Amino acid sequence: MKLSAIHHIAIIVSDYELSKDFYVNKMRFDIIRENYREARNDWKLDLRCGDVELEIFGEPDPPKRVSHPEACGLRHLAFRVDSVEETVKELEALGIACEPVRTDDFTGKKMTFFADPDGLPLELHE
């Protein structure tokens, strides 16, 4: 078996319009397609992030994410950037708070965390 790449990552959000604004207007991901799924009463938004698709599912009343203590499963999404510090400035100008920039103990690269509207941890990594 050969798995060649990650095709997509799916995220369930509690407020579709708020999350669409965050990922499209603030994070600047390009929309591939957007569909209302009447049978499921939800929205599905496919976004482009480099070679990976990010699927946003706007579900009515999803259960809250377990975060502290962290539960098994997806811990966070990490995005590669050229400059963590420059990206932090851009995010903070949009009103998105970031943790202090630090150096990854294993890679020696700069990194930081911030969160999407539902509190999903997102990482910037050089």
C-alpha atoms as a printed R data frame, in Angstrom:
    type eleno elety resid chain resno       x      y      z
1   ATOM     1    CA   MET     A     1   0.000  0.000  0.000
2   ATOM     2    CA   LYS     A     2   1.225  3.497 -0.778
3   ATOM     3    CA   LEU     A     3  -0.564  6.527  0.616
4   ATOM     4    CA   SER     A     4   0.845  9.400 -1.405
5   ATOM     5    CA   ALA     A     5  -0.576 12.530  0.251
6   ATOM     6    CA   ILE     A     6  -3.303 13.931  2.472
7   ATOM     7    CA   HIS     A     7  -6.305 14.720  0.279
8   ATOM     8    CA   HIS     A     8  -8.444 16.656  2.746
9   ATOM     9    CA   ILE     A     9  -9.086 17.485  6.378
10  ATOM    10    CA   ALA     A    10 -12.669 17.878  7.598
11  ATOM    11    CA   ILE     A    11 -13.841 20.233 10.336
12  ATOM    12    CA   ILE     A    12 -17.328 20.490 11.824
13  ATOM    13    CA   VAL     A    13 -18.238 24.031 12.851
14  ATOM    14    CA   SER     A    14 -21.043 25.406 15.006
15  ATOM    15    CA   ASP     A    15 -21.595 28.696 13.136
16  ATOM    16    CA   TYR     A    16 -21.215 28.241  9.386
17  ATOM    17    CA   GLU     A    17 -21.186 31.937  8.410
18  ATOM    18    CA   LEU     A    18 -18.716 32.887 11.163
19  ATOM    19    CA   SER     A    19 -16.380 30.023 10.215
20  ATOM    20    CA   LYS     A    20 -16.714 30.753  6.495
21  ATOM    21    CA   ASP     A    21 -15.690 34.351  7.178
22  ATOM    22    CA   PHE     A    22 -12.745 33.151  9.291
23  ATOM    23    CA   TYR     A    23 -11.366 30.609  6.812
24  ATOM    24    CA   VAL     A    24 -12.157 32.498  3.571
25  ATOM    25    CA   ASN     A    25 -11.777 36.186  4.455
26  ATOM    26    CA   LYS     A    26  -9.230 36.038  7.266
27  ATOM    27    CA   MET     A    27  -7.201 32.892  6.527
28  ATOM    28    CA   ARG     A    28  -7.623 33.570  2.767
29  ATOM    29    CA   PHE     A    29  -8.332 30.025  1.648
30  ATOM    30    CA   ASP     A    30  -9.842 29.781 -1.847
31  ATOM    31    CA   ILE     A    31 -13.327 28.312 -2.233
32  ATOM    32    CA   ILE     A    32 -13.406 25.196 -4.407
33  ATOM    33    CA   ARG     A    33 -17.121 24.536 -3.953
34  ATOM    34    CA   GLU     A    34 -19.934 25.350 -1.538
35  ATOM    35    CA   ASN     A    35 -23.078 23.269 -1.217
36  ATOM    36    CA   TYR     A    36 -26.148 23.230  0.978
37  ATOM    37    CA   ARG     A    37 -27.117 19.625  1.664
38  ATOM    38    CA   GLU     A    38 -30.868 19.735  2.215
39  ATOM    39    CA   ALA     A    39 -31.179 16.093  3.284
40  ATOM    40    CA   ARG     A    40 -28.675 16.731  6.103
41  ATOM    41    CA   ASN     A    41 -29.673 20.360  6.789
42  ATOM    42    CA   ASP     A    42 -26.049 21.468  6.661
43  ATOM    43    CA   TRP     A    43 -23.501 23.310  4.543
44  ATOM    44    CA   LYS     A    44 -20.330 21.809  3.067
45  ATOM    45    CA   LEU     A    45 -17.590 24.225  2.068
46  ATOM    46    CA   ASP     A    46 -14.463 22.898  0.316
47  ATOM    47    CA   LEU     A    47 -11.408 25.143  0.529
48  ATOM    48    CA   ARG     A    48  -7.952 25.003 -1.042
49  ATOM    49    CA   CYS     A    49  -4.882 25.057  1.226
50  ATOM    50    CA   GLY     A    50  -1.884 24.317 -0.980
51  ATOM    51    CA   ASP     A    51  -2.336 20.754 -2.227
52  ATOM    52    CA   VAL     A    52  -4.781 19.847  0.557
53  ATOM    53    CA   GLU     A    53  -8.506 20.499  0.735
54  ATOM    54    CA   LEU     A    54 -10.084 21.725  3.943
55  ATOM    55    CA   GLU     A    55 -13.717 20.640  4.267
56  ATOM    56    CA   ILE     A    56 -15.915 22.785  6.495
57  ATOM    57    CA   PHE     A    57 -19.209 21.222  7.589
58  ATOM    58    CA   GLY     A    58 -21.740 23.636  9.084
59  ATOM    59    CA   GLU     A    59 -23.785 21.295 11.254
60  ATOM    60    CA   PRO     A    60 -26.767 22.405 13.341
61  ATOM    61    CA   ASP     A    61 -25.946 22.057 17.061
62  ATOM    62    CA   PRO     A    62 -22.828 19.836 16.986
63  ATOM    63    CA   PRO     A    63 -21.467 18.645 20.345
64  ATOM    64    CA   LYS     A    64 -18.691 20.784 21.819
65  ATOM    65    CA   ARG     A    65 -15.065 19.809 21.222
66  ATOM    66    CA   VAL     A    66 -13.321 18.183 24.193
67  ATOM    67    CA   SER     A    67 -10.056 20.029 24.717
68  ATOM    68    CA   HIS     A    68  -8.877 20.096 28.330
69  ATOM    69    CA   PRO     A    69  -7.676 17.542 29.125
70  ATOM    70    CA   GLU     A    70  -7.021 16.747 25.477
71  ATOM    71    CA   ALA     A    71  -8.977 13.801 24.115
72  ATOM    72    CA   CYS     A    72  -7.795 11.181 21.622
73  ATOM    73    CA   GLY     A    73  -8.073 12.224 18.011
74  ATOM    74    CA   LEU     A    74  -7.013 15.241 16.027
75  ATOM    75    CA   ARG     A    75  -4.927 17.497 18.249
76  ATOM    76    CA   HIS     A    76  -4.479 20.505 15.957
77  ATOM    77    CA   LEU     A    77  -3.932 21.619 12.371
78  ATOM    78    CA   ALA     A    78  -0.542 23.099 11.513
79  ATOM    79    CA   PHE     A    79   0.097 25.437  8.596
80  ATOM    80    CA   ARG     A    80   3.556 26.024  7.123
81  ATOM    81    CA   VAL     A    81   4.392 29.705  6.661
82  ATOM    82    CA   ASP     A    82   7.514 31.553  5.540
83  ATOM    83    CA   SER     A    83   7.512 33.804  8.622
84  ATOM    84    CA   VAL     A    84   5.612 33.040 11.808
85  ATOM    85    CA   GLU     A    85   6.192 36.567 13.108
86  ATOM    86    CA   GLU     A    86   4.834 38.245  9.951
87  ATOM    87    CA   THR     A    87   1.813 35.929  9.884
88  ATOM    88    CA   VAL     A    88   1.127 36.657 13.569
89  ATOM    89    CA   LYS     A    89   1.112 40.399 12.781
90  ATOM    90    CA   GLU     A    90  -1.397 39.809  9.978
91  ATOM    91    CA   LEU     A    91  -3.649 37.667 12.193
92  ATOM    92    CA   GLU     A    92  -3.526 40.104 15.089
93  ATOM    93    CA   ALA     A    93  -4.431 42.969 12.718
94  ATOM    94    CA   LEU     A    94  -7.579 40.936 11.949
95  ATOM    95    CA   GLY     A    95  -8.353 40.584 15.672
96  ATOM    96    CA   ILE     A    96  -7.115 36.991 15.933
97  ATOM    97    CA   ALA     A    97  -5.044 36.465 19.078
98  ATOM    98    CA   CYS     A    98  -1.944 34.275 18.919
99  ATOM    99    CA   GLU     A    99   0.144 32.691 21.645
100 ATOM   100    CA   PRO     A   100   3.709 33.974 22.036
101 ATOM   101    CA   VAL     A   101   6.058 32.792 19.287
102 ATOM   102    CA   ARG     A   102   8.401 30.046 20.475
103 ATOM   103    CA   THR     A   103  10.912 27.625 18.999
104 ATOM   104    CA   ASP     A   104   9.984 23.980 18.404
105 ATOM   105    CA   ASP     A   105  12.298 21.864 20.593
106 ATOM   106    CA   PHE     A   106  12.742 19.239 17.888
107 ATOM   107    CA   THR     A   107  12.854 21.164 14.601
108 ATOM   108    CA   GLY     A   108  14.416 24.398 15.858
109 ATOM   109    CA   LYS     A   109  11.782 26.296 13.818
110 ATOM   110    CA   LYS     A   110   9.548 29.124 15.051
111 ATOM   111    CA   MET     A   111   5.941 28.263 15.846
112 ATOM   112    CA   THR     A   112   2.824 29.521 17.594
113 ATOM   113    CA   PHE     A   113  -0.833 28.626 18.111
114 ATOM   114    CA   PHE     A   114  -4.143 30.401 17.633
115 ATOM   115    CA   ALA     A   115  -7.749 29.166 17.400
116 ATOM   116    CA   ASP     A   116 -10.629 29.144 14.955
117 ATOM   117    CA   PRO     A   117 -14.089 30.435 16.036
118 ATOM   118    CA   ASP     A   118 -14.928 27.073 17.678
119 ATOM   119    CA   GLY     A   119 -11.639 26.897 19.581
120 ATOM   120    CA   LEU     A   120  -9.968 24.364 17.253
121 ATOM   121    CA   PRO     A   121  -6.222 24.790 17.840
122 ATOM   122    CA   LEU     A   122  -4.365 25.975 14.735
123 ATOM   123    CA   GLU     A   123  -0.579 26.168 14.527
124 ATOM   124    CA   LEU     A   124   1.783 28.270 12.431
125 ATOM   125    CA   HIS     A   125   5.139 26.600 11.778
126 ATOM   126    CA   GLU     A   126   8.110 27.753  9.696
